[in-house]
Amino acid sequence: MEKFVIQGGIPLRGEVRPSGNKNAALPMMAACLLTDEPIVLHNMPEITDTQNMQNLLQSLGVVVEKLGESSSYRFTASAIKASDLDPDVCQMIRASILLAGPMIAREGKLNLPPPGGDVIGRRRLDTHILALRKMGTNLVFENNLFKFNAPDLCGADILLDEASVTATENTVMAATKAKGQTIIRNAASEPHIQELCHMLNAMGADIQNIGSNTLIINGVEKLHGTEFTIGPDYLEVISFVGAVAVTRGSIRIRDAGVEHLGMIQLIFHRLGVDFEIDGKDLVVSENQRMCIEPDLGNAIPEISVMPWPAFPTDLMSIAIVVATQSKGSVLFHDWMYPSRMFFIDKLVSMGAQIVLCDPHRCIVNGPTPLSGEKLDSPDIRAGIALVLAALSANGPSTIRNIAQIDRGYERIDQKLRDLGADIKRVKS
């Protein structure tokens, strides 16, 4: 076991380049199962989740090769088999569910242990199952296995019962090789879904209306190999924005994927943090306002998560930490996950003034100075939020269970040290 030891109160300054988007990399890796030709993915984030996905793909017969010293990998699924997957690995990664769509399309079957991932409340699989069943997939759950069988996958007009990211990705991948046309309504449209669709089209798929909530997919008989560069992780980008804001520093983030940050820029402006777009770069300057902008009539503003292109749930934890260092009051509402807010007691122990209204809502009053504390990382996003809190705190902090953070952030401690942070990775 490893932990971070952080001495807070040091302004972060410099330049950083974000890693590839984990949430794009994982479905793209799964999509390699759709063809027997090689797929080369560039800018692969080398994190625990992508390593676990590689292990699952290899157990299905995929040959995975790292290309030199770069972050590029070749995936060749020329001879795959619907073999049993390691339940322990599936429990470590939510994205194991993404193997269902491409394996059904390619082999017509898959036995899948229940996926795991972050402990932030129930993350239902019903939307995946309902969509795949609409396309002709049979499913039974027995002996702690989801047993998918699709002898004749056909296109369908599918209305997703929620705009689920992974369910959209699974359905799109299955539809690329289904007979006829598939229409996915109420589809999610996050940047990583758009990237997956563009990659699939580069492989010979026929996907239309990319970026909208209604996708049209005309099935094709065969997909071919391609090369694709994974875009920057906008969640990592905004993690750096938050870290610089709460430490009163300045930063230039190179190749930040700025085309996807419009709503996030609006929300952070309301929290008193402004950043500028300079070509492909994002710039955060010193002397931020750090003052929460009230609603009309001086009412307490509410920041709520919604499906893309609204404010994403994965940035809620970071926004809460930023609010602790901004003047004023703000209500946060995350209706998606009932355990997203449960890391707040750790911020309160550091001195934050936060009222947890219920499992989905909290009120933050700031600014309050934070003090170093011994903490545990409960999940990826709460974990990085605690890192931000520790960077802004007076005195040393210890964050245990950083394996959760490593699932989503590549070399985050080294990147922060390059910006001047006093952060050490030590054995527990």
C-alpha positions in Angstrom: 0.0 0.0 0.0 1.2 3.5 -0.8 0.1 6.9 0.4 0.7 10.6 -0.4 2.4 12.9 2.1 1.6 16.5 1.1 2.9 19.7 2.6 0.3 22.3 1.7 0.3 26.1 1.2 2.6 26.2 -1.8 1.3 28.0 -4.9 1.6 25.9 -8.0 3.2 27.4 -11.1 4.4 26.3 -14.5 3.2 24.2 -17.5 1.6 20.8 -17.7 0.3 18.5 -20.4 -2.7 16.3 -19.5 -2.7 12.6 -20.2 -5.1 10.9 -22.6 -8.8 10.6 -21.5 -9.3 7.4 -19.5 -13.0 7.4 -20.3 -12.2 7.5 -24.0 -9.3 5.0 -23.8 -11.3 2.2 -22.1 -14.2 1.9 -24.7 -11.6 2.4 -27.6 -9.7 -0.6 -26.2 -12.9 -2.6 -26.0 -13.7 -1.6 -29.6 -10.5 -3.4 -30.8 -12.5 -6.6 -30.4 -14.7 -5.6 -33.4 -12.0 -6.3 -36.0 -9.3 -8.9 -36.6 -7.0 -6.2 -37.9 -4.5 -4.2 -35.7 -5.6 -1.1 -33.9 -3.0 1.4 -32.8 -4.0 3.9 -30.0 -1.8 6.9 -29.3 -1.7 9.0 -26.1 -2.8 6.0 -23.9 -3.0 7.0 -20.2 -0.9 4.5 -18.3 -3.0 4.1 -15.3 -4.4 1.1 -13.3 -7.8 1.1 -15.1 -6.2 0.8 -18.6 -3.8 -1.9 -17.3 -6.7 -3.9 -16.0 -8.6 -3.5 -19.3 -5.5 -4.8 -21.1 -5.5 -7.8 -18.8 -9.1 -8.6 -19.7 -8.5 -8.2 -23.4 -5.5 -10.5 -23.3 -7.6 -13.1 -21.5 -9.9 -13.0 -24.5 -7.0 -13.6 -26.9 -6.1 -10.0 -27.8 -2.4 -9.4 -28.4 -1.4 -6.1 -26.7 2.0 -4.5 -27.6 3.5 -1.3 -26.3 5.3 0.6 -29.1 8.7 1.7 -27.9 8.9 4.2 -25.1 5.9 6.2 -26.3 2.3 6.0 -24.9 1.2 4.1 -28.0 -0.2 0.6 -28.0 -1.1 -1.9 -30.7 -4.1 -4.2 -30.1 -4.6 -7.2 -32.4 -7.8 -9.3 -31.9 -7.2 -11.7 -34.8 -8.0 -14.8 -32.8 -10.3 -14.1 -29.9 -12.3 -16.5 -27.7 -15.3 -15.9 -25.4 -13.4 -17.3 -22.5 -14.1 -16.7 -18.8 -12.9 -13.4 -17.4 -11.2 -13.0 -14.1 -13.9 -11.9 -11.6 -11.3 -10.2 -9.4 -10.1 -8.0 -12.3 -13.7 -7.2 -13.4 -14.4 -6.1 -9.8 -11.6 -3.6 -10.0 -12.9 -1.9 -13.1 -16.4 -0.6 -14.0 -15.5 -0.5 -17.7 -15.4 -4.3 -17.9 -19.1 -4.0 -18.9 -17.8 -2.4 -22.2 -16.7 -5.8 -23.4 -20.3 -6.9 -23.8 -21.2 -4.9 -26.9 -18.2 -5.7 -29.1 -18.0 -9.4 -28.0 -21.7 -9.9 -28.8 -21.2 -8.2 -32.2 -18.0 -10.3 -33.0 -18.6 -13.6 -31.3 -22.3 -13.6 -30.4 -21.7 -14.5 -26.7 -19.9 -13.5 -23.5 -19.9 -14.6 -19.9 -19.2 -11.5 -17.8 -18.6 -11.3 -14.0 -20.3 -8.3 -12.4 -18.2 -5.1 -12.9 -16.9 -3.1 -10.0 -15.3 0.4 -9.9 -15.9 3.4 -7.6 -18.0 3.0 -4.5 -20.2 6.1 -5.1 -23.6 4.3 -5.0 -25.4 1.9 -7.2 -24.5 2.2 -10.9 -27.2 0.2 -12.7 -26.6 -2.1 -15.6 -30.3 -2.1 -16.6 -29.9 0.4 -19.5 -27.1 -1.8 -21.1 -29.2 -4.9 -20.8 -32.5 -3.3 -22.1 -30.7 -1.9 -25.2 -28.8 -5.1 -26.1 -32.0 -7.1 -25.6 -33.8 -4.8 -28.0 -31.2 -5.8 -30.6 -31.8 -9.5 -30.1 -29.5 -10.4 -27.2 -30.5 -13.1 -24.7 -29.3 -12.7 -21.1 -29.4 -14.7 -18.0 -27.7 -14.1 -14.7 -26.6 -17.3 -12.9 -23.6 -18.4 -10.9 -22.7 -14.8 -10.5 -22.2 -14.4 -14.2 -24.0 -12.3 -16.8 -24.4 -14.7 -19.7 -24.9 -12.8 -23.0 -26.0 -14.7 -26.2 -26.9 -13.1 -29.5 -27.1 -15.5 -32.4 -28.5 -12.9 -34.7 -27.9 -9.3 -33.7 -30.3 -6.9 -35.5 -30.6 -3.1 -35.6 -33.4 -1.5 -33.6 -35.0 1.8 -32.6 -33.8 2.1 -29.1 -34.9 4.7 -26.5 -32.4 4.6 -23.6 -34.2 4.9 -20.2 -31.3 7.1 -19.1 -28.5 8.9 -20.9 -25.9 6.5 -19.7 -22.4 7.0 -21.0 -21.3 3.3 -21.0 -24.7 2.0 -22.1 -24.5 4.4 -25.1 -21.0 3.2 -25.9 -21.9 -0.5 -25.6 -25.0 -0.1 -27.8 -23.0 1.8 -30.4 -20.3 -0.8 -30.6 -22.9 -3.6 -30.9 -24.8 -1.7 -33.5 -21.8 -1.2 -35.8 -22.0 -4.9 -36.9 -25.7 -5.5 -36.4 -27.9 -6.2 -39.4 -29.8 -3.1 -40.6 -30.1 0.3 -38.9 -30.0 1.2 -35.2 -31.3 4.5 -33.8 -30.2 5.3 -30.3 -32.4 8.0 -28.7 -31.6 9.8 -25.4 -27.9 8.9 -26.1 -25.2 10.4 -24.0 -22.9 12.7 -25.9 -19.8 13.3 -23.7 -16.5 14.0 -25.5 -15.3 10.4 -25.0 -18.4 9.1 -26.7 -17.8 11.4 -29.6 -14.2 10.2 -29.8 -15.3 6.5 -29.8 -17.7 7.2 -32.6 -15.1 8.9 -34.7 -12.7 6.0 -34.1 -15.3 3.5 -35.1 -16.0 5.5 -38.3 -12.3 5.4 -39.1 -12.6 1.6 -38.8 -15.3 1.6 -41.4 -18.5 2.0 -39.3 -21.4 4.2 -40.4 -22.4 6.4 -37.4 -24.3 9.6 -38.0 -25.3 12.6 -35.8 -22.2 12.3 -33.6 -22.3 14.7 -30.6 -26.1 14.7 -30.5 -28.5 12.7 -28.3 -29.9 10.7 -31.4 -27.3 8.5 -33.0 -28.0 6.6 -36.3 -25.8 3.6 -37.0 -26.0 1.5 -40.2 -24.5 -1.9 -39.5 -21.6 -3.1 -41.7 -20.3 -6.6 -42.2 -16.6 -5.9 -41.4 -14.6 -3.3 -39.6 -10.9 -2.8 -40.3 -7.8 -1.5 -38.4 -6.9 2.1 -37.8 -4.7 4.4 -35.8 -6.3 6.9 -33.5 -5.0 9.5 -31.0 -6.9 9.7 -27.7 -7.8 13.2 -26.7 -6.8 15.0 -23.5 -8.6 14.2 -20.3 -10.7 17.2 -19.5 -11.2 15.9 -16.0 -7.5 16.0 -15.4 -7.3 19.5 -17.0 -9.9 20.9 -14.6 -8.2 19.1 -11.6 -5.1 21.2 -12.4 -7.3 24.3 -12.7 -8.8 23.6 -9.3 -5.3 22.9 -7.7 -3.9 26.1 -9.0 -6.9 28.2 -7.9 -6.9 26.9 -4.3 -3.1 27.4 -4.0 -3.2 30.9 -5.6 -0.8 29.9 -8.4 -0.8 30.1 -12.1 -0.5 27.6 -14.9 -0.6 26.9 -18.6 -2.1 23.6 -19.6 -0.9 22.5 -23.0 -3.3 20.8 -25.5 -6.1 21.0 -23.0 -9.0 20.0 -25.3 -10.5 23.5 -24.9 -13.4 22.8 -27.3 -15.1 20.8 -24.6 -14.8 23.2 -21.6 -17.6 25.7 -22.3 -20.0 24.8 -19.5 -17.2 24.0 -17.1 -15.8 27.5 -17.7 -19.2 29.0 -16.8 -19.5 27.1 -13.6 -16.0 27.9 -12.4 -16.6 31.6 -13.2 -19.5 31.4 -10.7 -17.1 30.0 -8.2 -14.7 32.9 -8.7 -12.2 31.1 -10.9 -11.6 32.3 -14.5 -9.4 30.7 -17.1 -8.5 31.9 -20.6 -8.2 30.0 -23.9 -5.0 30.6 -25.8 -5.1 28.5 -29.0 -5.2 24.9 -27.8 -3.9 25.9 -24.3 -5.7 26.8 -21.2 -4.2 29.5 -18.9 -5.0 30.2 -15.3 -3.5 33.5 -14.0 -2.8 34.5 -10.4 -5.0 36.9 -8.4 -8.3 35.0 -9.1 -11.5 36.6 -7.7 -12.3 33.6 -5.5 -15.7 35.0 -4.8 -18.9 33.1 -5.5 -21.3 34.8 -7.8 -24.8 34.9 -6.3 -28.0 34.5 -8.2 -30.3 37.4 -8.9 -31.6 39.0 -5.6 -28.4 37.8 -3.9 -29.8 34.3 -3.7 -27.5 31.4 -2.9 -26.6 29.8 -6.3 -27.1 26.1 -7.0 -24.7 24.1 -9.0 -26.2 20.8 -10.2 -24.8 18.1 -12.4 -26.6 17.1 -15.6 -25.9 15.0 -18.7 -23.4 16.5 -21.1 -23.0 19.3 -22.3 -24.0 20.4 -18.8 -21.7 20.2 -15.7 -20.4 16.7 -15.3 -20.8 14.7 -12.1 -17.1 13.7 -12.1 -16.1 17.3 -11.4 -18.5 17.8 -8.5 -15.9 16.9 -5.8 -13.3 19.3 -7.3 -15.8 22.1 -7.5 -16.7 21.6 -3.8 -13.1 22.0 -2.7 -12.7 25.1 -4.8 -15.8 26.6 -3.1 -14.3 26.1 0.3 -11.7 28.7 -0.7 -14.1 31.1 -2.3 -16.0 33.9 -0.5 -19.8 33.2 -0.3 -22.2 30.4 -0.1 -23.2 27.8 -2.8 -25.5 24.8 -2.9 -24.2 21.7 -4.7 -26.6 19.0 -6.0 -25.5 15.7 -7.4 -28.7 13.6 -7.9 -26.8 10.9 -9.9 -24.9 9.1 -7.1 -26.0 8.8 -3.5 -22.5 8.4 -2.1 -20.8 11.2 -4.1 -21.0 13.6 -1.1 -19.8 11.2 1.5 -16.2 12.5 1.3 -17.3 15.8 2.7 -16.7 14.8 6.3 -13.0 14.6 5.5 -13.1 18.2 4.3 -15.0 19.2 7.5 -12.3 17.6 9.5 -9.8 19.9 7.7 -11.8 22.9 8.7 -14.3 23.4 5.8 -17.7 24.8 6.6 -20.0 22.5 4.8 -23.5 21.4 5.7 -24.5 18.0 4.2 -28.3 18.5 3.6 -28.9 14.9 2.4 -26.9 12.3 0.4 -27.2 14.4 -2.7 -26.9 18.0 -1.6 -24.5 20.2 0.5 -24.0 23.9 1.2 -20.5 25.2 1.3 -19.6 28.5 3.1 -16.2 30.0 2.3 -13.5 30.9 2.5 -12.2 28.8 5.4 -8.5 27.9 6.0 -7.9 24.2 5.8 -5.5 22.3 8.1 -3.5 19.2 7.3 -5.1 15.9 8.2 -4.8 12.2 7.8 -7.3 11.1 5.1 -8.4 8.1 3.0 -9.3 8.3 -0.7 -12.7 6.7 -1.2 -12.8 6.9 -5.0 -11.0 8.4 -8.0 -12.7 11.8 -8.0 -13.0 12.3 -4.2 -9.4 11.2 -4.0 -8.1 13.9 -6.3 -10.4 16.4 -4.5 -8.6 15.5 -1.2 -5.3 16.0 -2.9 -6.4 19.6 -3.9 -7.6 20.2 -0.3 -4.2 19.0 1.0 -2.3 21.2 -1.4 -4.2 24.3 -0.1 -4.0 23.3 3.6 -1.7 24.6 6.3 0.6 21.9 7.4 1.2 18.3 6.3 -1.6 15.9 5.1 -1.5 12.1 4.5 -3.8 10.5 1.9 -4.0 6.8 2.1 -5.6 4.3 -0.4 -4.1 6.3 -3.3 -4.5 3.2 -5.5 -8.0 4.7 -6.2 -6.4 7.9 -7.5 -3.9 5.9 -9.6 -6.9 4.3 -11.4 -7.7 7.6 -13.1 -4.6 9.9 -12.9 -1.2 9.1 -14.5 1.8 10.1 -12.5 -0.2 12.8 -10.7 2.3 13.2 -8.0 5.2 13.7 -10.4 3.1 16.2 -12.4 2.3 18.2 -9.3 5.9 18.2 -8.2 6.9 19.6 -11.6 4.5 22.5 -10.7 6.2 23.0 -7.3 4.1 20.9 -5.0 5.6 19.2 -2.0 4.1 15.8 -2.5 5.7 12.4 -1.8 4.6 8.9 -2.6 5.7 6.6 0.3 5.0 3.0 1.3 2.4 2.7 4.1 
